[in-house]
Protein backbone atom coordinates (compact mmCIF):
# COMPACT_ATOMS: atom_id res chain seq x y z
CA UNK A 1 0.00 0.00 0.00
CA UNK A 2 2.97 2.33 -0.41
CA UNK A 3 2.43 5.71 -2.10
CA UNK A 4 -1.30 5.32 -1.70
CA UNK A 5 -2.33 8.39 0.21
CA UNK A 6 -0.47 11.51 1.14
CA UNK A 7 -1.50 13.94 3.87
CA UNK A 8 -0.63 17.57 3.30
CA UNK A 9 0.00 19.68 6.35
CA UNK A 10 0.06 23.45 5.80
CA UNK A 11 1.50 25.55 8.55
CA UNK A 12 3.24 28.84 8.86
CA UNK A 13 6.60 29.40 10.45
CA UNK A 14 7.94 32.92 10.98
CA UNK A 15 5.32 34.27 8.51
CA UNK A 16 6.30 32.01 5.60
CA UNK A 17 4.62 28.96 4.13
CA UNK A 18 6.66 25.85 4.75
CA UNK A 19 7.15 23.15 2.20
CA UNK A 20 4.31 20.72 1.85
CA UNK A 21 4.85 17.63 3.99
CA UNK A 22 3.65 14.21 2.78
CA UNK A 23 3.19 11.13 4.87
CA UNK A 24 2.60 7.72 3.38
CA UNK A 25 -0.12 5.63 4.93
CA UNK A 26 0.70 1.95 4.75
CA UNK A 27 -2.08 0.46 6.85
CA UNK A 28 -4.94 -0.56 4.51
CA UNK A 29 -7.64 -0.25 7.18
CA UNK A 30 -6.48 3.23 8.15
CA UNK A 31 -6.19 4.15 4.48
CA UNK A 32 -9.86 3.37 3.96
CA UNK A 33 -10.76 5.62 6.89
CA UNK A 34 -8.72 8.42 5.38
CA UNK A 35 -10.44 7.95 2.03
CA UNK A 36 -13.81 8.24 3.71
CA UNK A 37 -12.70 11.35 5.62
CA UNK A 38 -11.46 12.99 2.42
CA UNK A 39 -14.79 12.51 0.73
CA UNK A 40 -16.74 13.78 3.72
CA UNK A 41 -14.50 16.79 4.56
CA UNK A 42 -12.68 18.16 1.52
CA UNK A 43 -11.11 20.95 3.61
CA UNK A 44 -9.61 18.63 6.18
CA UNK A 45 -6.16 18.82 4.63
CA UNK A 46 -6.25 15.27 3.23
CA UNK A 47 -5.34 14.91 -0.40
CA UNK A 48 -5.79 11.69 -2.36
CA UNK A 49 -2.76 11.03 -4.51
CA UNK A 50 -3.93 7.64 -5.95
CA UNK A 51 -6.25 4.84 -4.81
CA UNK A 52 -5.98 2.73 -7.96
CA UNK A 53 -3.68 0.10 -6.28
CA UNK A 54 -6.32 -0.40 -3.59
CA UNK A 55 -8.97 -0.86 -6.25
CA UNK A 56 -6.84 -3.44 -8.05
CA UNK A 57 -6.08 -5.27 -4.81
CA UNK A 58 -9.77 -5.46 -3.91
CA UNK A 59 -10.68 -6.90 -7.31
CA UNK A 60 -7.85 -9.44 -7.06
CA UNK A 61 -8.92 -10.48 -3.54
CA UNK A 62 -12.52 -11.05 -4.60
CA UNK A 63 -11.34 -12.98 -7.67
CA UNK A 64 -8.98 -15.22 -5.69
CA UNK A 65 -11.64 -16.01 -3.08
CA UNK A 66 -14.09 -16.90 -5.83
CA UNK A 67 -11.49 -19.07 -7.55
CA UNK A 68 -10.82 -20.96 -4.31
CA UNK A 69 -14.53 -21.62 -3.77
CA UNK A 70 -15.00 -22.68 -7.38
CA UNK A 71 -11.99 -24.99 -7.24
CA UNK A 72 -13.38 -26.72 -4.14
CA UNK A 73 -16.77 -27.16 -5.83
CA UNK A 74 -15.03 -28.63 -8.88
CA UNK A 75 -13.00 -30.96 -6.63
CA UNK A 76 -16.22 -32.00 -4.90
CA UNK A 77 -17.88 -32.81 -8.22
CA UNK A 78 -14.84 -34.79 -9.34
CA UNK A 79 -15.02 -36.74 -6.07
CA UNK A 80 -18.37 -38.16 -7.22
CA UNK A 81 -16.48 -40.19 -9.80
CA UNK A 82 -14.84 -42.13 -6.95
CA UNK A 83 -18.05 -42.62 -4.94
CA UNK A 84 -19.88 -45.53 -6.62
CA UNK A 85 -23.39 -44.59 -5.50
CA UNK A 86 -23.26 -40.91 -6.51
CA UNK A 87 -24.41 -39.48 -9.84
CA UNK A 88 -21.64 -38.11 -12.05
CA UNK A 89 -22.74 -34.56 -12.79
CA UNK A 90 -20.93 -33.77 -15.99
CA UNK A 91 -22.86 -30.56 -16.78
CA UNK A 92 -22.16 -29.01 -13.40
CA UNK A 93 -18.52 -30.08 -13.64
CA UNK A 94 -18.18 -28.46 -17.07
CA UNK A 95 -19.61 -25.23 -15.65
CA UNK A 96 -17.22 -25.38 -12.70
CA UNK A 97 -14.31 -25.94 -15.09
CA UNK A 98 -15.25 -22.79 -17.03
CA UNK A 99 -15.68 -20.73 -13.88
CA UNK A 100 -12.02 -19.57 -13.66
CA UNK A 101 -12.07 -18.19 -17.22
CA UNK A 102 -15.22 -16.20 -16.55
CA UNK A 103 -13.80 -14.86 -13.29
CA UNK A 104 -10.52 -13.78 -14.85
CA UNK A 105 -12.30 -11.98 -17.69
CA UNK A 106 -14.57 -10.16 -15.26
CA UNK A 107 -11.61 -9.23 -13.06
CA UNK A 108 -9.68 -7.77 -16.00
CA UNK A 109 -12.71 -5.76 -17.12
CA UNK A 110 -13.34 -4.53 -13.57
CA UNK A 111 -9.77 -3.29 -13.28
CA UNK A 112 -9.72 -1.76 -16.74
CA UNK A 113 -13.04 0.01 -16.39
CA UNK A 114 -12.43 0.92 -12.75
CA UNK A 115 -15.85 -0.30 -11.61
CA UNK A 116 -17.39 1.50 -8.67
CA UNK A 117 -16.63 0.38 -5.12
CA UNK A 118 -20.28 -0.47 -4.65
CA UNK A 119 -20.07 -3.11 -7.38
CA UNK A 120 -16.93 -4.57 -5.80
CA UNK A 121 -18.67 -4.77 -2.43
CA UNK A 122 -21.63 -6.50 -4.08
CA UNK A 123 -19.32 -8.95 -5.85
CA UNK A 124 -17.68 -9.79 -2.51
CA UNK A 125 -20.94 -11.41 -1.41
CA UNK A 126 -20.45 -14.21 -3.96
CA UNK A 127 -17.25 -15.76 -2.53
CA UNK A 128 -18.41 -15.03 1.01
CA UNK A 129 -21.65 -16.95 0.43
CA UNK A 130 -19.88 -19.76 -1.41
CA UNK A 131 -17.15 -20.27 1.21
CA UNK A 132 -19.74 -20.08 4.01
CA UNK A 133 -21.78 -22.77 2.26
CA UNK A 134 -18.70 -25.00 1.93
CA UNK A 135 -17.53 -24.52 5.52
CA UNK A 136 -20.94 -24.89 7.17
CA UNK A 137 -21.18 -28.17 9.07
CA UNK A 138 -24.24 -29.87 10.46
CA UNK A 139 -25.08 -30.45 14.14
CA UNK A 140 -23.32 -33.19 16.13
CA UNK A 141 -24.50 -36.75 15.59
CA UNK A 142 -26.04 -38.73 18.46
CA UNK A 143 -24.30 -42.04 19.02
CA UNK A 144 -26.29 -45.31 19.07
CA UNK A 145 -27.23 -46.66 22.49
CA UNK A 146 -25.18 -49.83 23.00
CA UNK A 147 -26.35 -50.26 26.58
CA UNK A 148 -24.00 -50.54 29.60
CA UNK A 149 -20.38 -49.79 28.70
CA UNK A 150 -17.06 -50.85 30.17
CA UNK A 151 -13.47 -49.78 29.69
CA UNK A 152 -10.11 -51.49 29.78
CA UNK A 153 -10.25 -51.73 33.57
CA UNK A 154 -13.08 -54.28 33.41
CA UNK A 155 -11.80 -57.76 34.46
CA UNK A 156 -13.95 -59.51 31.86
CA UNK A 157 -12.60 -57.30 29.09
CA UNK A 158 -9.04 -58.04 30.17
CA UNK A 159 -9.79 -61.75 29.96
CA UNK A 160 -11.26 -61.37 26.47
CA UNK A 161 -8.07 -59.61 25.43
CA UNK A 162 -5.94 -62.64 26.31
CA UNK A 163 -6.55 -63.40 22.64
CA UNK A 164 -6.35 -59.78 21.55
CA UNK A 165 -3.92 -58.35 19.02
CA UNK A 166 -1.89 -55.45 20.38
CA UNK A 167 -3.37 -55.70 23.87
CA UNK A 168 -1.24 -55.31 27.01
CA UNK A 169 -3.23 -58.26 28.37
CA UNK A 170 -2.56 -60.46 25.34
CA UNK A 171 -1.22 -63.98 25.84
CA UNK A 172 -0.98 -64.88 22.17
CA UNK A 173 2.73 -65.44 22.57
CA UNK A 174 1.97 -68.50 24.68
CA UNK A 175 0.10 -70.21 21.83
CA UNK A 176 1.84 -72.47 19.31
CA UNK A 177 1.93 -72.00 15.54
CA UNK A 178 -0.96 -69.59 14.97
CA UNK A 179 0.25 -68.92 11.44
CA UNK A 180 -0.23 -72.60 10.53
CA UNK A 181 -3.95 -72.69 11.32
CA UNK A 182 -4.97 -72.63 7.67
CA UNK A 183 -2.46 -75.27 6.58
CA UNK A 184 -3.29 -78.81 5.54
CA UNK A 185 -2.02 -80.09 8.89
CA UNK A 186 -4.50 -77.99 10.88
CA UNK A 187 -7.24 -79.88 12.70
CA UNK A 188 -10.51 -79.22 10.92
CA UNK A 189 -13.48 -81.53 10.41
CA UNK A 190 -14.51 -82.04 6.75
CA UNK A 191 -17.38 -80.07 5.27
CA UNK A 192 -19.44 -83.26 4.86
CA UNK A 193 -20.51 -84.61 8.27
CA UNK A 194 -20.68 -88.10 6.76
CA UNK A 195 -16.87 -88.08 6.64
CA UNK A 196 -16.39 -86.98 10.25
CA UNK A 197 -16.21 -90.44 11.81
CA UNK A 198 -13.46 -91.63 9.52
CA UNK A 199 -11.59 -88.33 9.95
CA UNK A 200 -11.80 -88.52 13.76
CA UNK A 201 -10.48 -92.09 13.87
CA UNK A 202 -7.74 -91.46 11.31
CA UNK A 203 -6.47 -88.27 12.98
CA UNK A 204 -7.03 -89.31 16.58
CA UNK A 205 -3.46 -88.68 17.74
CA UNK A 206 -3.28 -85.30 16.02
CA UNK A 207 -6.62 -84.24 17.48
CA UNK A 208 -5.60 -85.19 21.01
CA UNK A 209 -2.23 -83.45 20.65
CA UNK A 210 -3.90 -80.27 19.40
CA UNK A 211 -6.44 -80.44 22.21
CA UNK A 212 -3.70 -80.67 24.81
CA UNK A 213 -1.83 -77.76 23.23
CA UNK A 214 -4.83 -75.44 23.52
CA UNK A 215 -5.10 -75.38 27.29
CA UNK A 216 -4.83 -71.59 27.32
CA UNK A 217 -7.63 -71.17 24.77
CA UNK A 218 -9.82 -73.61 26.70
CA UNK A 219 -9.18 -71.66 29.90
CA UNK A 220 -10.01 -68.46 28.02
CA UNK A 221 -13.35 -69.87 26.87
CA UNK A 222 -14.25 -71.03 30.37
CA UNK A 223 -13.38 -67.65 31.90
CA UNK A 224 -15.28 -65.65 29.26
CA UNK A 225 -18.25 -68.00 29.66
CA UNK A 226 -18.34 -67.52 33.46
CA UNK A 227 -16.99 -63.98 33.87
CA UNK A 228 -17.71 -61.93 30.75
CA UNK A 229 -17.34 -58.15 30.46
CA UNK A 230 -20.08 -56.34 32.38
CA UNK A 231 -21.05 -54.31 29.32
CA UNK A 232 -20.10 -53.52 25.73
CA UNK A 233 -16.47 -52.49 25.64
CA UNK A 234 -15.40 -49.31 23.86
CA UNK A 235 -13.44 -49.72 20.65
CA UNK A 236 -11.33 -46.71 19.70
CA UNK A 237 -9.13 -46.43 16.65
CA UNK A 238 -5.92 -47.85 18.11
CA UNK A 239 -7.56 -50.24 20.59
CA UNK A 240 -6.79 -53.98 20.35
CA UNK A 241 -9.21 -56.38 18.69
CA UNK A 242 -9.75 -60.11 19.03
CA UNK A 243 -7.48 -62.28 16.92
CA UNK A 244 -9.62 -64.60 14.82
CA UNK A 245 -6.91 -67.25 14.45
CA UNK A 246 -6.86 -68.69 18.01
CA UNK A 247 -10.65 -68.51 18.31
CA UNK A 248 -11.11 -70.44 15.07
CA UNK A 249 -8.45 -72.95 16.11
CA UNK A 250 -10.15 -73.39 19.47
CA UNK A 251 -13.53 -74.12 17.84
CA UNK A 252 -12.16 -76.44 15.17
CA UNK A 253 -10.11 -78.48 17.61
CA UNK A 254 -12.87 -78.54 20.26
CA UNK A 255 -15.46 -79.77 17.74
CA UNK A 256 -13.08 -82.44 16.44
CA UNK A 257 -12.16 -83.62 19.93
CA UNK A 258 -15.79 -83.57 21.10
CA UNK A 259 -16.84 -85.64 18.10
CA UNK A 260 -13.94 -88.05 18.69
CA UNK A 261 -15.19 -88.59 22.23
CA UNK A 262 -18.72 -89.23 20.92
CA UNK A 263 -17.42 -91.75 18.36
CA UNK A 264 -15.60 -93.56 21.18
CA UNK A 265 -18.80 -93.83 23.20
CA UNK A 266 -18.69 -90.65 25.34
CA UNK A 267 -21.16 -88.23 23.70
CA UNK A 268 -21.92 -86.50 27.01
CA UNK A 269 -18.28 -85.54 27.45
CA UNK A 270 -18.20 -84.30 23.87
CA UNK A 271 -21.17 -81.99 24.42
CA UNK A 272 -19.72 -80.79 27.73
CA UNK A 273 -16.60 -79.64 25.88
CA UNK A 274 -18.68 -77.61 23.42
CA UNK A 275 -20.90 -75.87 26.00
CA UNK A 276 -18.25 -73.43 27.41
CA UNK A 277 -17.29 -72.37 23.90
CA UNK A 278 -20.94 -71.70 23.01
CA UNK A 279 -21.49 -69.66 26.17
CA UNK A 280 -18.26 -67.72 25.63
CA UNK A 281 -19.25 -66.81 22.07
CA UNK A 282 -22.71 -65.74 23.27
CA UNK A 283 -20.96 -63.32 25.60
CA UNK A 284 -18.72 -62.02 22.81
CA UNK A 285 -21.85 -61.32 20.78
CA UNK A 286 -23.39 -59.60 23.78
CA UNK A 287 -20.43 -57.36 24.68
CA UNK A 288 -18.28 -57.03 21.57
CA UNK A 289 -18.71 -54.04 19.24
CA UNK A 290 -17.88 -53.95 15.52
CA UNK A 291 -18.58 -56.28 12.63
CA UNK A 292 -15.29 -58.06 13.27
CA UNK A 293 -16.15 -59.35 16.74
CA UNK A 294 -19.68 -60.34 15.76
CA UNK A 295 -18.36 -62.25 12.74
CA UNK A 296 -15.77 -64.07 14.87
CA UNK A 297 -18.49 -65.13 17.30
CA UNK A 298 -20.86 -66.19 14.49
CA UNK A 299 -18.25 -68.36 12.76
CA UNK A 300 -17.23 -69.95 16.07
CA UNK A 301 -20.85 -70.69 16.98
CA UNK A 302 -21.58 -72.22 13.59
CA UNK A 303 -18.66 -74.64 14.02
CA UNK A 304 -19.82 -75.53 17.55
CA UNK A 305 -23.48 -75.99 16.57
CA UNK A 306 -22.57 -78.31 13.72
CA UNK A 307 -20.45 -80.33 16.10
CA UNK A 308 -23.26 -80.58 18.66
CA UNK A 309 -25.77 -81.56 15.98
CA UNK A 310 -23.54 -84.36 14.70
CA UNK A 311 -22.92 -85.69 18.22
CA UNK A 312 -26.67 -85.86 18.82
CA UNK A 313 -27.03 -87.75 15.54
CA UNK A 314 -24.72 -90.50 16.83
CA UNK A 315 -27.01 -91.67 19.61
CA UNK A 316 -28.66 -90.92 22.95
CA UNK A 317 -27.22 -88.46 25.47
CA UNK A 318 -28.11 -87.82 29.09
CA UNK A 319 -30.92 -85.44 29.97
CA UNK A 320 -28.58 -83.52 32.26
CA UNK A 321 -26.16 -82.63 29.47
CA UNK A 322 -28.99 -81.92 27.06
CA UNK A 323 -30.45 -79.48 29.59
CA UNK A 324 -27.08 -77.73 29.96
CA UNK A 325 -26.75 -77.46 26.20
CA UNK A 326 -30.31 -76.16 25.92
CA UNK A 327 -29.59 -73.52 28.57
CA UNK A 328 -26.47 -72.41 26.69
CA UNK A 329 -28.45 -72.11 23.46
CA UNK A 330 -31.19 -70.11 25.16
CA UNK A 331 -28.54 -67.75 26.55
CA UNK A 332 -27.83 -66.23 23.16
CA UNK A 333 -28.54 -62.47 22.90
CA UNK A 334 -31.49 -61.43 20.71
CA UNK A 335 -30.84 -60.49 17.10
CA UNK A 336 -31.65 -56.82 17.78
CA UNK A 337 -28.89 -56.68 20.41
CA UNK A 338 -26.37 -58.30 18.09
CA UNK A 339 -27.23 -55.91 15.25
CA UNK A 340 -26.90 -52.85 17.46
CA UNK A 341 -23.46 -53.97 18.56
CA UNK A 342 -22.50 -54.87 15.01
CA UNK A 343 -23.67 -51.70 13.24
CA UNK A 344 -23.79 -49.22 16.12
CA UNK A 345 -20.27 -50.18 17.08
CA UNK A 346 -19.13 -49.29 13.56
CA UNK A 347 -20.74 -45.84 13.83
CA UNK A 348 -19.08 -45.22 17.18
CA UNK A 349 -15.73 -46.38 15.84
CA UNK A 350 -16.08 -44.13 12.76
CA UNK A 351 -16.76 -41.18 15.05
CA UNK A 352 -13.45 -41.78 16.80
CA UNK A 353 -11.64 -42.10 13.47
CA UNK A 354 -13.03 -38.76 12.25
CA UNK A 355 -12.27 -37.06 15.57
CA UNK A 356 -8.61 -38.00 15.35
CA UNK A 357 -8.44 -37.08 11.68
CA UNK A 358 -10.09 -33.70 12.29
CA UNK A 359 -7.71 -33.01 15.17
CA UNK A 360 -4.76 -33.76 12.92
CA UNK A 361 -3.49 -36.54 15.18
CA UNK A 362 -4.16 -39.12 12.49
CA UNK A 363 -3.91 -38.73 8.72
CA UNK A 364 -7.04 -39.78 6.85
CA UNK A 365 -5.12 -42.34 4.83
CA UNK A 366 -4.19 -44.32 7.94
CA UNK A 367 -7.41 -43.64 9.84
CA UNK A 368 -9.58 -44.90 6.99
CA UNK A 369 -7.66 -47.79 5.56
CA UNK A 370 -7.33 -47.73 1.80
CA UNK A 371 -8.02 -44.05 1.17
CA UNK A 372 -6.03 -42.85 -1.83
CA UNK A 373 -2.73 -41.13 -1.04
CA UNK A 374 -3.83 -37.87 -2.63
CA UNK A 375 -6.52 -37.56 0.04
CA UNK A 376 -4.05 -38.40 2.80
CA UNK A 377 -3.79 -34.90 4.24
CA UNK A 378 -3.98 -33.50 7.73
CA UNK A 379 -7.35 -32.04 8.64
CA UNK A 380 -6.06 -28.80 10.18
CA UNK A 381 -4.39 -28.06 6.85
CA UNK A 382 -7.39 -29.11 4.78
CA UNK A 383 -9.80 -27.12 6.89
CA UNK A 384 -13.60 -27.20 7.03
CA UNK A 385 -13.87 -26.04 3.42
CA UNK A 386 -13.29 -29.56 2.13
CA UNK A 387 -14.03 -31.67 5.22
CA UNK A 388 -17.19 -31.37 7.34
CA UNK A 389 -16.73 -33.74 10.23
CA UNK A 390 -20.36 -33.84 11.44
CA UNK A 391 -21.79 -34.03 7.93
CA UNK A 392 -19.45 -36.90 7.13
CA UNK A 393 -20.43 -38.86 10.23
CA UNK A 394 -24.13 -38.21 9.71
CA UNK A 395 -24.02 -39.54 6.16
CA UNK A 396 -22.03 -42.56 7.37
CA UNK A 397 -24.45 -43.23 10.24
CA UNK A 398 -27.52 -42.98 7.99
CA UNK A 399 -26.01 -45.46 5.55
CA UNK A 400 -25.04 -47.92 8.29
CA UNK A 401 -28.47 -47.68 9.93
CA UNK A 402 -30.17 -48.39 6.59
CA UNK A 403 -28.07 -51.54 6.26
CA UNK A 404 -28.84 -52.47 9.88
CA UNK A 405 -32.59 -52.29 9.21
CA UNK A 406 -32.24 -54.68 6.27
CA UNK A 407 -30.03 -57.04 8.29
CA UNK A 408 -32.41 -57.12 11.26
CA UNK A 409 -35.43 -57.71 8.99
CA UNK A 410 -33.39 -60.47 7.34
CA UNK A 411 -33.86 -59.00 3.89
CA UNK A 412 -30.62 -60.56 2.74
CA UNK A 413 -31.33 -60.29 -0.98
CA UNK A 414 -31.85 -56.54 -0.60
CA UNK A 415 -28.77 -56.29 1.58
CA UNK A 416 -26.70 -58.03 -1.09
CA UNK A 417 -27.69 -55.28 -3.54
CA UNK A 418 -27.67 -52.45 -0.98
CA UNK A 419 -25.88 -49.18 -1.55
CA UNK A 420 -25.81 -46.05 0.60
CA UNK A 421 -28.32 -43.30 -0.03
CA UNK A 422 -27.72 -41.30 -3.19
CA UNK A 423 -26.57 -37.80 -2.32
CA UNK A 424 -28.62 -34.80 -3.49
CA UNK A 425 -26.87 -32.57 -6.00
CA UNK A 426 -26.36 -29.84 -3.40
CA UNK A 427 -24.55 -32.37 -1.19
CA UNK A 428 -22.23 -33.20 -4.04
CA UNK A 429 -21.01 -29.59 -4.16
CA UNK A 430 -19.37 -29.77 -0.73
CA UNK A 431 -17.43 -31.97 1.69
CA UNK A 432 -15.38 -33.80 -0.97
CA UNK A 433 -12.87 -35.33 1.44
CA UNK A 434 -15.62 -36.46 3.79
CA UNK A 435 -17.52 -38.19 1.00
CA UNK A 436 -14.38 -39.91 -0.22
CA UNK A 437 -13.59 -41.09 3.30
CA UNK A 438 -17.12 -42.47 3.67
CA UNK A 439 -16.74 -44.38 0.43
CA UNK A 440 -13.66 -46.04 1.92
CA UNK A 441 -14.91 -46.50 5.50
CA UNK A 442 -18.30 -48.12 4.90
CA UNK A 443 -17.55 -51.79 5.58
CA UNK A 444 -18.78 -54.87 3.75
CA UNK A 445 -21.81 -55.91 5.82
CA UNK A 446 -22.98 -58.82 3.72
CA UNK A 447 -20.65 -61.59 4.87
CA UNK A 448 -20.94 -60.98 8.67
CA UNK A 449 -24.72 -60.73 8.43
CA UNK A 450 -24.96 -63.96 6.44
CA UNK A 451 -22.72 -65.68 8.99
CA UNK A 452 -24.92 -64.49 11.82
CA UNK A 453 -28.21 -65.66 10.34
CA UNK A 454 -26.70 -68.98 9.29
CA UNK A 455 -25.53 -69.76 12.80
CA UNK A 456 -28.80 -68.44 14.19
CA UNK A 457 -30.72 -70.95 12.04
CA UNK A 458 -28.49 -73.73 13.36
CA UNK A 459 -29.04 -72.55 16.94
CA UNK A 460 -32.84 -72.48 16.55
CA UNK A 461 -32.89 -75.92 14.90
CA UNK A 462 -30.71 -77.38 17.64
CA UNK A 463 -32.82 -75.76 20.33
CA UNK A 464 -36.03 -77.22 18.88
CA UNK A 465 -34.43 -80.62 18.73
CA UNK A 466 -33.68 -80.35 22.46
CA UNK A 467 -37.22 -79.20 23.25
CA UNK A 468 -36.25 -75.62 24.04
CA UNK A 469 -38.08 -72.40 23.30
Secondary structure as GFF3:
##gff-version 3
##sequence-region A 1 469
A	DSSP	beta_strand	6	7	.	.	.	ID=ss1
A	DSSP	beta_strand	12	13	.	.	.	ID=ss2
A	DSSP	beta_strand	16	17	.	.	.	ID=ss3
A	DSSP	alpha_helix	28	40	.	.	.	ID=ss4
A	DSSP	three_ten_helix	42	44	.	.	.	ID=ss5
A	DSSP	beta_strand	46	47	.	.	.	ID=ss6
A	DSSP	alpha_helix	52	79	.	.	.	ID=ss7
A	DSSP	three_ten_helix	80	82	.	.	.	ID=ss8
A	DSSP	alpha_helix	90	113	.	.	.	ID=ss9
A	DSSP	alpha_helix	117	135	.	.	.	ID=ss10
A	DSSP	beta_strand	149	150	.	.	.	ID=ss11
A	DSSP	alpha_helix	155	160	.	.	.	ID=ss12
A	DSSP	three_ten_helix	161	163	.	.	.	ID=ss13
A	DSSP	beta_strand	164	165	.	.	.	ID=ss14
A	DSSP	three_ten_helix	172	174	.	.	.	ID=ss15
A	DSSP	three_ten_helix	178	180	.	.	.	ID=ss16
A	DSSP	three_ten_helix	193	195	.	.	.	ID=ss17
A	DSSP	alpha_helix	196	202	.	.	.	ID=ss18
A	DSSP	alpha_helix	204	213	.	.	.	ID=ss19
A	DSSP	alpha_helix	215	226	.	.	.	ID=ss20
A	DSSP	beta_strand	232	233	.	.	.	ID=ss21
A	DSSP	beta_strand	241	242	.	.	.	ID=ss22
A	DSSP	alpha_helix	244	263	.	.	.	ID=ss23
A	DSSP	alpha_helix	267	287	.	.	.	ID=ss24
A	DSSP	alpha_helix	290	314	.	.	.	ID=ss25
A	DSSP	alpha_helix	319	330	.	.	.	ID=ss26
A	DSSP	alpha_helix	335	339	.	.	.	ID=ss27
A	DSSP	pi_helix	340	344	.	.	.	ID=ss28
A	DSSP	alpha_helix	345	358	.	.	.	ID=ss29
A	DSSP	alpha_helix	364	367	.	.	.	ID=ss30
A	DSSP	three_ten_helix	373	375	.	.	.	ID=ss31
A	DSSP	alpha_helix	379	382	.	.	.	ID=ss32
A	DSSP	alpha_helix	389	408	.	.	.	ID=ss33
A	DSSP	alpha_helix	412	416	.	.	.	ID=ss34
A	DSSP	three_ten_helix	427	429	.	.	.	ID=ss35
A	DSSP	alpha_helix	432	441	.	.	.	ID=ss36
A	DSSP	alpha_helix	446	465	.	.	.	ID=ss37
###
